[in-house]
Amino acid sequence: MAEREKRRRAGGRAGSASRRGGAAVHQMPWRIPKNLDRPTEPLTEEGVAAMHDGAMRILEEIGIEFLNEESLEIFKEAGCTVDGTNVRMGRDWVMEMIGKAPASFTLTPRNTERGLIVGDDHILFGNVSSPPNYFDLEIGKKVSGSRKQCQDLLKLTQYFNCIHFAGGYPVEPVDIHASVRHLDVLYDKLTLSDKVMHAYALGKERVEDVMEMVKIAGGLTEAEFQASPRMYTNINSTSPLKHDIPMIDGCLRCVRRGQAVVVTPFTLAGAMAPVTMSGAVAQSLAEALSAIALFQYVAPGSACVIGTFTSNVDMKSGAPAFGTPEYMRATQMTGQMARFYGLPVRSSGVCAANVPDGQAMWETSNSLWAAVQSGTNMVYHAAGWLEGGLIASPEKFIMDCEVIQMIQRYMEPATFATGPEDIALDAIREVGSDGHFFGIQHTQDRYMTAFYQPFVSDWRNFEAWEVAGGIWTAERAHHLFKQIMVEFEAPPMDDAVKEELAAFVARRKEEGGAPTDF
């Protein structure tokens, strides 16, 4: 017991230079921001009822395909109508199951100081997850991801205080064989970061291995691990109207051991869902609720999040589009429906741009502000995403963190406080109509913290910017990336824990890791 407590304390101390305000970026401190704005709710009361009825009629009349055989047996036991792989379920049963899910829960990583409340108006941001390719300004072209690039993006994930959780692989390290890739990447995650971890629900071995490694890193007994969520998984339905074998299997394994599950249908209006946004959202709701109802039947009260990834395609090419007006409305509508169902909600910070340019930033900013407007609790892919999720970029990661920090600053109560010192009548009286506020004491007492201070944006005029080298935004972000890599310090981990993790990885590699199709 004493040794386990020692391990916990070792993982709980401040680890990276970023938490002390590091040299490369003088950033805002770690915090769990709370969204104090009223959410944007496009649907009327009648609209909410119509969306709910549409989702329920899909479940009752059309059904969802579940390819996972265990889930089919569970649905039969629950009294649902199972015809081959098609499952139809009554709305009363679905709503009874959804009613068992908590409206909020806490995810606790090995560093307990970085625990996350999911729900309760909190908004959390995570790194880009799962692109197979990488781009940075030094390479200058799209390349397949490597372990080194994955590690660098994990370092950015740890470094930036505005990033709260580590999603999937921030870039797929294709130089590691798929059978053991999850072992090496999770070892890197757990040793380079002390933030909340993710497991891919891609078969028994990957999920079970991640849960065991999270237990080891946290110095947890099985009872302690199962007592509250220590990690999470995120799955996508195979739209339209289908859930595959390994993702449902992985989620069942997680909820049975007390871990959190995020269910996020990937519905592109005009391709994998109706061309109308209400139809696409209704389909997305049905796909997500069917799986969450299953998980609540198996493990009542388990931590579940409903996700939205509803956007549209370019009808000229069929390519996915992100950060569009339709994407923003679909996110807002799903957030409104999530509150109707009493579930936390996940959305994403996404774009279709291919390089870290203006298009990348306005599309991502639209996505991130849609998350704010919708009352999102978990923002996936909030930093580093390009080309519709096919590219991860460190420059884009850093540029996105600037936007995320601005959002966090916007949410601080100090920005709209209305006390006497905030209304500042004495200061206005002192300056009158022919002075200025620069030199008065009211300003001098507050100027250091009065306004947001950027780390990538350049607020100089053109001439001063030109004299300083005329460096464009992506290039400034690239310079910061290089500085951060030099400055980065991994969070502390007890040597015995690190050795135990390495031994687990070596043993599982010797056993063959996870089966693959090649």
C-alpha positions in Angstrom: 0.0 0.0 0.0 2.8 2.4 0.9 4.5 1.7 -2.4 1.3 2.3 -4.4 0.8 5.7 -2.6 4.4 6.6 -3.5 3.7 5.8 -7.1 0.6 8.0 -7.1 2.5 11.0 -5.6 5.3 10.6 -8.1 2.8 10.9 -11.0 1.0 13.8 -9.4 3.7 16.5 -9.3 3.9 19.3 -11.9 5.8 17.7 -14.8 6.5 20.0 -17.8 8.0 23.4 -18.2 4.7 24.5 -19.6 3.1 24.3 -16.1 5.7 26.7 -14.9 5.1 29.1 -17.8 8.1 27.8 -19.9 10.4 30.0 -22.1 8.9 29.3 -25.5 5.3 30.1 -24.7 4.0 32.2 -21.7 0.6 30.6 -21.6 -2.4 30.6 -19.5 -2.3 28.2 -16.5 -4.0 24.8 -16.4 -7.7 25.1 -15.8 -11.0 23.4 -16.4 -13.0 26.1 -18.2 -16.7 26.4 -17.6 -18.9 27.6 -20.4 -20.9 30.4 -18.8 -22.9 31.4 -22.0 -26.4 30.3 -22.7 -26.2 27.7 -25.5 -27.4 28.5 -29.0 -30.6 26.4 -29.5 -31.9 26.5 -33.0 -34.8 24.1 -32.4 -38.1 25.2 -31.0 -39.8 23.0 -28.4 -41.8 21.5 -31.3 -38.5 21.0 -33.2 -37.0 19.1 -30.3 -40.0 16.9 -30.1 -39.9 16.3 -33.9 -36.2 15.4 -33.8 -36.7 13.0 -30.9 -39.7 11.4 -32.6 -37.6 11.0 -35.8 -34.7 9.3 -33.9 -37.1 7.0 -32.1 -39.0 6.0 -35.2 -35.7 5.1 -36.8 -35.0 2.8 -33.9 -38.5 1.4 -33.8 -39.3 1.0 -37.5 -36.1 0.8 -39.4 -33.6 -0.5 -36.8 -29.8 -0.4 -36.5 -27.5 -3.1 -37.7 -25.3 -4.6 -35.0 -22.6 -6.9 -36.4 -21.3 -7.8 -32.9 -22.8 -11.2 -32.0 -22.6 -10.6 -28.2 -24.6 -7.4 -28.5 -27.3 -9.2 -30.5 -27.7 -11.7 -27.6 -27.9 -8.9 -25.1 -30.6 -7.1 -27.1 -32.6 -10.3 -27.3 -32.3 -10.7 -23.5 -33.5 -7.1 -23.1 -36.6 -7.8 -25.2 -35.7 -5.9 -28.4 -36.6 -7.2 -31.8 -33.6 -8.9 -33.4 -33.8 -10.0 -37.0 -30.4 -11.3 -38.1 -28.2 -8.4 -37.4 -31.0 -5.8 -37.5 -32.1 -4.6 -34.0 -35.3 -2.6 -33.4 -36.0 -1.2 -30.0 -39.0 0.6 -28.4 -38.6 4.2 -27.4 -39.8 3.5 -23.8 -36.9 1.0 -23.3 -34.4 3.3 -25.0 -35.4 6.3 -22.8 -35.3 4.1 -19.7 -31.8 3.0 -20.5 -30.6 6.5 -21.4 -32.0 7.7 -18.1 -29.5 5.5 -16.3 -26.5 7.4 -17.7 -25.0 10.2 -15.6 -25.2 13.8 -16.8 -21.6 14.3 -15.7 -18.7 12.3 -14.4 -15.0 12.6 -13.6 -12.0 11.2 -15.6 -9.0 10.8 -13.3 -5.5 10.3 -14.9 -2.4 9.2 -13.1 -1.8 12.8 -12.2 -4.9 13.3 -10.1 -4.4 17.1 -10.2 -5.4 16.9 -13.9 -8.8 15.2 -13.3 -11.5 16.3 -15.7 -15.2 16.9 -15.1 -17.1 15.8 -18.2 -20.5 17.6 -18.1 -21.8 20.3 -15.8 -21.2 23.1 -18.4 -17.4 22.3 -18.5 -15.7 22.4 -21.9 -12.6 20.3 -22.4 -10.2 20.3 -25.4 -8.2 17.3 -26.8 -5.5 16.9 -29.4 -5.9 15.8 -33.0 -6.4 12.0 -33.2 -5.7 9.3 -35.9 -4.5 11.1 -39.0 -2.3 8.7 -41.1 -0.2 11.6 -42.4 1.9 14.4 -41.1 2.9 17.8 -42.5 5.2 20.5 -41.1 6.9 23.5 -42.7 10.4 21.9 -42.5 9.4 18.8 -44.4 7.2 20.8 -46.7 5.0 17.9 -47.9 2.5 15.3 -46.7 4.3 12.2 -45.4 3.2 9.0 -43.6 3.3 9.4 -39.8 6.2 8.0 -37.7 6.7 7.3 -34.0 9.0 10.3 -33.7 6.3 12.6 -35.1 3.7 11.0 -32.9 6.0 11.6 -29.9 6.5 15.3 -30.9 2.7 15.8 -31.1 2.3 14.1 -27.7 4.8 16.5 -26.3 2.7 19.4 -27.6 -0.4 17.7 -26.0 1.4 17.7 -22.6 3.0 21.1 -23.0 -0.1 23.2 -23.7 -2.3 23.8 -20.6 -5.3 24.4 -22.8 -5.3 20.8 -24.0 -7.0 18.7 -21.4 -6.9 15.1 -22.7 -4.9 12.9 -25.0 -7.1 11.5 -27.8 -6.0 8.6 -30.0 -2.6 8.6 -31.8 -2.1 12.3 -32.8 -0.6 10.9 -35.9 -0.6 7.2 -36.9 3.0 5.9 -36.5 2.9 3.6 -39.5 6.6 2.7 -39.0 5.4 0.5 -36.1 3.6 -2.7 -37.0 -0.1 -2.5 -36.4 -0.1 -5.5 -34.0 2.1 -3.7 -31.4 1.5 -0.1 -32.4 -0.9 0.5 -29.5 1.7 -0.8 -27.0 4.5 1.6 -28.1 2.2 4.6 -28.4 0.6 4.1 -25.1 4.0 3.7 -23.4 4.9 7.1 -25.1 1.7 8.6 -24.0 2.0 7.6 -20.4 5.6 8.6 -20.0 5.4 11.9 -22.0 2.0 13.0 -20.6 0.1 12.8 -17.4 -3.3 13.8 -18.9 -6.3 11.6 -19.4 -5.7 8.7 -21.8 -7.7 7.1 -24.6 -7.9 3.5 -25.9 -8.9 2.5 -29.4 -11.9 0.1 -29.3 -10.4 -2.1 -32.0 -10.6 -5.6 -30.5 -10.0 -7.3 -27.2 -6.3 -7.0 -27.0 -5.9 -3.3 -27.7 -8.6 -2.3 -25.1 -7.4 -4.7 -22.5 -3.8 -3.7 -22.9 -4.5 0.0 -22.5 -6.6 -0.6 -19.4 -3.8 -2.6 -17.9 -1.1 0.0 -18.7 -3.3 2.8 -17.3 -3.6 0.7 -14.1 0.1 0.2 -13.9 0.9 3.9 -14.5 -1.6 5.0 -11.8 -0.5 2.3 -9.3 -4.1 1.1 -9.1 -5.6 -2.1 -7.9 -8.4 -3.5 -10.1 -11.0 -2.4 -7.5 -9.5 1.2 -7.6 -9.5 1.1 -11.4 -13.1 0.1 -11.6 -14.3 2.5 -9.0 -14.4 5.5 -11.3 -13.3 6.2 -14.9 -9.6 6.4 -15.4 -9.6 6.5 -19.2 -12.1 6.4 -22.1 -12.7 5.1 -25.6 -14.4 6.8 -28.5 -16.2 4.9 -31.3 -17.9 5.8 -34.5 -20.9 4.1 -36.0 -20.5 2.8 -39.6 -23.1 5.2 -41.0 -25.7 4.7 -42.2 -27.3 2.7 -39.4 -24.6 0.2 -38.5 -22.3 -0.6 -35.6 -19.3 -2.9 -36.3 -17.9 -5.8 -34.3 -14.7 -4.6 -32.6 -15.9 -1.1 -31.5 -18.9 -2.5 -29.7 -16.8 -5.2 -28.2 -14.3 -2.7 -26.9 -17.0 -0.5 -25.4 -18.6 -3.4 -23.6 -15.2 -4.3 -22.1 -14.7 -0.7 -21.0 -18.1 -0.2 -19.3 -17.9 -3.6 -17.6 -14.7 -2.3 -15.9 -16.1 1.1 -15.1 -14.5 3.1 -17.9 -16.0 5.9 -20.0 -17.3 5.6 -23.6 -18.0 8.2 -26.2 -20.3 7.2 -29.1 -19.8 9.5 -32.1 -21.6 8.7 -35.4 -19.8 10.1 -38.4 -22.7 11.2 -40.6 -21.9 13.3 -43.7 -25.1 14.8 -45.0 -25.6 14.0 -48.7 -23.5 10.8 -48.5 -23.9 8.7 -45.3 -27.0 10.6 -44.1 -29.9 12.6 -45.6 -29.0 15.8 -47.4 -31.1 17.7 -44.9 -29.4 18.6 -41.7 -32.3 17.6 -39.5 -32.5 14.2 -41.2 -28.7 13.8 -40.7 -28.9 14.8 -37.1 -31.9 12.5 -36.4 -30.0 9.6 -37.9 -26.9 10.4 -35.9 -29.0 10.5 -32.7 -30.5 7.1 -33.4 -27.1 5.5 -34.1 -25.6 6.9 -30.9 -28.6 6.3 -28.6 -28.8 2.6 -29.7 -25.3 1.9 -28.6 -25.6 4.0 -25.4 -28.8 2.1 -24.5 -26.9 -1.2 -24.9 -24.1 0.0 -22.6 -26.5 1.2 -20.0 -28.4 -2.1 -20.0 -25.1 -4.0 -19.5 -23.6 -1.5 -17.0 -26.3 0.8 -15.6 -24.8 4.2 -14.7 -21.7 3.8 -16.8 -20.1 7.0 -18.1 -21.3 7.7 -21.6 -21.0 10.7 -23.9 -23.1 11.3 -27.0 -20.9 12.6 -29.9 -21.7 14.6 -33.0 -19.7 14.5 -36.2 -22.4 15.6 -38.6 -21.2 17.7 -41.5 -21.8 17.8 -45.2 -20.0 16.8 -48.4 -19.0 19.0 -51.3 -21.8 18.1 -53.7 -19.4 18.9 -56.6 -16.7 16.4 -55.6 -18.1 14.2 -52.7 -15.3 15.4 -50.5 -16.1 16.0 -46.8 -16.5 19.7 -45.8 -15.9 20.9 -42.2 -16.4 24.2 -40.4 -19.3 24.9 -42.6 -22.5 26.7 -41.6 -24.3 23.3 -41.8 -21.7 21.8 -39.6 -22.2 24.5 -37.0 -26.0 24.2 -37.0 -25.8 20.4 -36.8 -23.4 20.7 -33.7 -25.8 23.2 -32.1 -28.8 21.0 -32.8 -27.1 17.9 -31.3 -26.0 19.8 -28.2 -29.6 20.8 -27.7 -30.8 17.2 -28.1 -28.0 16.0 -25.8 -29.4 18.2 -23.0 -32.9 16.8 -23.8 -31.5 13.3 -23.2 -29.4 14.4 -20.1 -26.1 13.3 -21.7 -22.7 15.0 -22.0 -21.8 15.9 -25.6 -18.7 15.7 -27.7 -17.9 17.7 -30.9 -14.8 18.5 -32.8 -12.4 21.2 -34.0 -12.1 20.3 -37.7 -11.4 21.7 -41.1 -11.0 20.6 -44.7 -7.9 22.7 -45.4 -4.7 21.0 -46.5 -2.1 23.3 -45.0 -2.1 25.6 -41.9 -3.4 28.6 -43.8 -6.3 31.1 -43.5 -8.9 28.5 -44.6 -7.6 26.1 -42.0 -8.1 28.7 -39.3 -11.5 30.1 -40.2 -12.9 26.6 -40.6 -11.5 25.4 -37.3 -12.5 28.6 -35.6 -16.1 28.0 -36.8 -15.9 24.5 -35.5 -14.5 25.5 -32.1 -17.1 28.3 -31.6 -19.8 25.9 -32.7 -18.6 23.7 -29.8 -19.0 26.7 -27.4 -22.4 27.6 -28.8 -23.6 24.0 -28.5 -22.6 23.5 -24.9 -20.1 20.8 -25.9 -18.3 19.1 -23.0 -15.5 17.3 -24.9 -13.9 18.9 -28.1 -12.1 16.2 -30.0 -9.4 17.2 -32.6 -9.2 20.7 -31.1 -5.6 21.2 -32.1 -3.6 20.0 -35.1 -6.2 18.7 -37.6 -5.9 19.2 -41.4 -7.3 17.7 -44.7 -10.5 16.4 -43.1 -8.5 14.4 -40.6 -5.9 12.9 -42.9 -3.0 15.2 -41.8 -1.7 16.2 -38.4 0.5 19.4 -38.3 2.5 20.8 -35.3 2.1 24.3 -36.7 -1.7 23.9 -36.9 -1.6 22.5 -33.4 0.0 25.6 -32.0 -2.2 28.0 -34.0 -5.3 26.2 -32.8 -4.0 26.5 -29.2 -4.0 30.2 -29.7 -7.7 30.1 -30.6 -8.5 27.7 -27.7 -6.7 30.0 -25.2 -8.8 33.0 -26.6 -12.0 30.9 -26.0 -10.9 30.1 -22.4 -10.1 33.8 -21.8 -13.5 34.8 -23.2 -15.1 32.4 -20.7 -13.4 34.0 -17.6 -15.9 35.8 -15.4 -13.5 38.7 -15.1 -14.2 39.6 -18.8 -17.8 40.6 -17.9 -17.6 41.5 -14.2 -19.7 44.5 -13.1 -18.4 45.5 -9.7 -17.7 49.2 -8.9 -14.0 48.7 -9.9 -15.1 47.2 -13.2 -17.7 49.9 -14.1 -14.8 52.3 -13.1 -16.8 55.5 -12.6 -13.9 57.0 -10.6 -11.5 56.4 -13.4 -13.9 57.9 -16.0 -14.4 60.9 -13.7 -10.6 61.3 -13.3 -9.8 61.3 -17.0 -12.9 63.3 -18.0 -13.3 64.3 -21.7 -9.8 65.5 -22.6 -7.4 63.0 -21.1 -6.4 59.3 -21.6 -6.5 56.2 -19.5 -2.9 54.9 -20.1 -1.3 56.6 -17.1 -3.9 56.6 -14.4 -3.6 54.3 -11.4 -6.7 52.3 -12.3 -4.9 51.2 -15.5 -1.5 50.8 -13.9 -3.0 48.4 -11.4 -4.4 46.2 -14.0 -2.6 46.5 -17.3 -0.5 43.3 -16.9 -3.6 41.1 -16.8 -6.3 43.3 -18.3 -6.3 41.7 -21.7 -5.5 38.5 -23.4 -1.8 38.2 -24.5 -1.2 36.1 -27.6 1.8 33.8 -28.2 1.4 33.3 -32.0 -0.6 36.4 -33.1 1.5 39.4 -34.0 -0.2 42.7 -33.1 2.4 45.1 -34.4 1.7 47.3 -37.4 2.9 46.4 -40.8 6.1 48.4 -40.7 7.2 47.0 -37.3 6.2 43.4 -38.4 8.2 43.9 -41.6 11.3 45.2 -39.8 11.1 42.1 -37.5 11.4 39.9 -40.5 7.9 39.8 -41.9 7.2 36.3 -40.5 3.8 34.8 -41.4 1.8 33.0 -38.8 2.5 29.4 -39.7 6.2 30.2 -39.7 6.0 31.7 -36.3 4.2 28.6 -35.1 7.0 26.5 -36.6 9.6 28.4 -34.7 7.6 27.9 -31.5 7.3 24.2 -32.2 11.1 23.8 -32.4 11.6 25.8 -29.2 9.1 23.7 -27.3 10.7 20.5 -28.4 14.0 21.7 -27.0 12.4 23.0 -23.8 10.0 20.0 -23.2 10.4 18.1 -19.9 8.4 14.9 -19.4 6.2 14.7 -16.3 7.8 12.7 -13.5 7.2 9.0 -13.2 8.6 6.6 -10.6 11.4 4.5 -12.2 9.8 1.3 -10.9 6.5 2.2 -12.7 8.3 3.0 -15.9 10.1 -0.4 -15.7 6.8 -2.2 -15.0 5.3 -0.5 -18.1 8.3 -1.4 -20.3 8.1 -5.0 -19.0 4.4 -5.2 -19.8 5.0 -3.9 -23.4 7.9 -6.4 -23.9 5.8 -9.3 -22.7 2.8 -8.4 -24.8 5.0 -8.0 -27.9 6.5 -11.4 -27.2 2.9 -12.7 -27.1 2.2 -11.2 -30.5 0.3 -8.0 -29.5 -3.1 -7.7 -31.3 -4.1 -9.7 -34.3 -4.2 -7.9 -37.7 -5.4 -8.7 -41.2 -1.9 -8.7 -42.6 
